Each structure stands twice: as structure tokens, then as C-alpha cells.
Amino acid sequence: MRLFYSLMWWLALPLVLTRLWLRGRKEPGYRQHWGERLGFYSRATAADAASAAAGPTLWVHAVSVGETRAAEPLVDALLAEYPSSRIILTHMTPTGRATGKALFAKHGERLVQSYLPYDTGSMVSRFIRHFQPSVCILMETEVWPNLIAVCGARKVPVVLANARLSERSLRKATRLGSLMTDAARGITLVAAQTEADAQRVRSLGVTRVEVTGSIKFDVVVPEAALAIGAALRAAIGARPVLLCASTREGEEELILSAWQAGRSALPAETLLLMVPRHPQRFDEVEKMIAARGLTVERRSKLALDGGAMPHSVDVLLGDSMGEMFAYYSACDIAFVGGSLMPLGGQNLIEPAALGKPVLIGQHTFNFALVTEDALAAGGAQRITDADDLIATTARLLNDSSARTTMGLNAQTFANQHRGATRRTLALLPSLIDA
């Protein structure tokens, strides 16, 4: 089965590279570092992490923005725990790589970034020969059959950290038969977010599975982000702010329609702050807003030097990267996108950690238990559709006591779930030392 899978990769490679080039029209990062995606490296690749490090090279893979942010506490803890080590941090998307560059610049040459090679045996083998990692740590749901097989052949332990596996993902994995079950058996250790995730992972054949909780609860809010958030709030002024964060295609139309229909119930001058999840859609969403006759301002054009944003602005478009904490900091109520449509939802821990009332849609299967726990704690509220989003926002903005209580409940919920990084770190010494 894995041989067939590898053959499919090679046959699809021309199409994959063509798609990469086409995506580069909107995101130039997709046209950079192609050699890394194919497992080719120059002798000077970031000073060669393997040879430059006095201690072990620790490989952490975070596919995109969310996983990279989630990896921050673990990366920081690993570098502190192993002071002579270096980390090779791999990604699949330019946005993930840019996020990693921003988050980990503080570590200097101790952290090297690269794209993960496509999942063929030869490409992954070249990567491992070049960087010589002591351990491979995959974040959340990244399971690559050839990567795991090559790691096994070269005696590199594979850890799936902060692991989550929904029922939907389990069904998909099961349909792939021995390809996924063989890969699962090749994983040395899984640190699962919940017991339900652990049970589903065990059903695939992983031998060692531990429940450690979600590392995302351990993310420390950067002081710089809070400063930007304060400056953004100062520019907005006293206007109430509804943030719609990480919205996906199709959701913005629903939200804007509901916003215009139910706006009269909101406090006067309420501002809609909309942050699409994917940067290639910023221009599209701006045109969508303007087409409805609404006045839109882009965050990238908004000066944060003490000047005030005009009150005529109806919608502020968050078109910057790496500022999600700043946006959460600047809002009064946070809606977490990807949940109005059957897309599985996004992480609600960040707004909860900042003490913001959280609204979430019906579709949260990617973060099912975290969402249910936040709802039970009174820090989040589920809305049925976009109209209900605006109606609930109006109720909370007109009731400061309920809004404050909900925000405090959200922050308490987030604080009570910290510690996953420490528990995960405690499982690694025997693998790294070996």
C-alpha cells in the first residue's frame, strides 16, 4: 500500500508543483525555497543545524499558522531544557513559516526553518541525512506514512504532540487501511489532548499514548501584541467592537448580511472587525464589504501613532499577519470563525485567555471538547447562525454585567487548563537522550 502511495506522489508531483506556482500569484512565498520541498539543501542551509549544534537537533513540524502558534510553548521549553540543542522547525505553508519567523526570532541561530519535503522516501531521507535529527515531533494531526517509515529505518523516534483526532478524521484514516495503520504503529509516542483523542489514536494501533492536554492553553500572550492591541483600541476609540476572527470563505457574506439587517439593535457606532483566516482573501473580502455600501478600512493602512480612525468606518479589515492576539485584545466580543459552516471551527483558547466573551457557531468538530468545556464554564456561547451572532452580540453589548461575567469565566477556563507543555516535556527525555 505504501509503495502505491509513493507512486501516486511521484505521478502527482508535476501537478503539485504547478499548483504551487499558481498559488504563488497571490502568495509569493509559495514560489520560494522549492529545493527544500524536494529535499535538496545547500551546504550553507542556515549554517547546517545538525553540524552546528553541540547537542541534539530536535525536529518540530508545524504545518501552518495554527500549529506554529501552538508549538511556541513547546519549542521555548525544549530550547530551555536542552541548552546545547538546536531546533529544525518545518512547515508546509508560507504563512506558517512567516509566523514561525516572527515568533522565534528571539532564539537566533538556535532555530532553523525549512519546508517539509514532500512525502516520498528519497526526499525525506535527504532531509534526515542533512539535518540528522535526534527526534521528530509532529504537531497535532500530521501523519505522513513515508516520513514515519524513514524515521523508523533511521532510528529517529517519532512523537505526535498536542495530538487531536476527530471521529471524522478517524473515519478517513480507517478508509486508507494499512497505509495509515502501518504509519500509526510506527509512531513512538502520542501526547493526546483529550482521552477521547487518545482512544481514537489507540484504535489505529499506536502502542504508547498519553493524555497531556492542549499545549495551546500554555501560550503566553506577547507583550508586543498587547501593545499593538492597545494602540489599535486607542485608534478605534470608545466604539464597541465585534471581532469576527479567522473567518473562512462563505462566512463573510453571511456575517455582512446579518450585520446590515440587525445593525439597528446594536449600540450606536459598533465596529465590525473582520479578520479572514487566509491572507490571499484579504482583497476579495475588502471588495465584498465595499460592494455592500459599507465603509472599510484596512489595518495595514491604519496608523497607530495616536491618530483616531474616522467614525465613518463601518468595518475594519484585519489584513496583517501575526497580530491575532492584538485583534483579540482590542475587541469587546470575539466570534471564532470556521464554525458557521461545516469546517470544524478554530481555536477559541486565545480570546478566552485574554478574558473575552467568545461566540462560536454550530460546527466545532475540530475542537469539540475544548469548545464544550468553554461552553460549560460559561466563557463561550454557541450561536445558531449569523443572525443569531448579531442578536447575541447586541444583547451582550447592551448588558455590561453579563459581558464582564462571561469574559471572566473565559479567562478562568483558560487558566485552569494550563500545564500540557510541562506534561509533554516530561515524556521526551528518554527519546532525546537515546
Secondary structure, 3 states (H helix, E strand, C coil): CHHHHHHHHHHHHHHHHHHHHHHCCCCHHHHCCHHHHCCCCCCCHHHCHHHHCCCCEEEEECCCHHHHHHHHHHHHHHHHHCCCCEEEEEECCHHHHHHHHHHHHHHHHHEEEEECCCCCHHHHHHHHHHHCCCEEEEECCCCCHHHHHHHHHCCCCEEEEEECCCHHHHHHHHHCCHHHHHHHHCCCEEEECCHHHHHHHHCCCCCCEEECCCHHHHCCCCHHHHHHHHHHHHHHCCCCEEEEEEECCCHHHHHHHHHHHHHHHCCCCCEEEEEECCHHHHHHHHHHHHHCCCCEEEHHHCCCCCCCCCCCCCEEECCCCCCHHHHHHHCCEEEECCCCCCCCCCCCHHHHHCCCCEEECCCCHHHHHHHHHHHHCCCEEECCCHHHHHHHHHHHHCCHHHHHHHHHHHHHHHHHCCCHHHHHHCCCHHHHHC
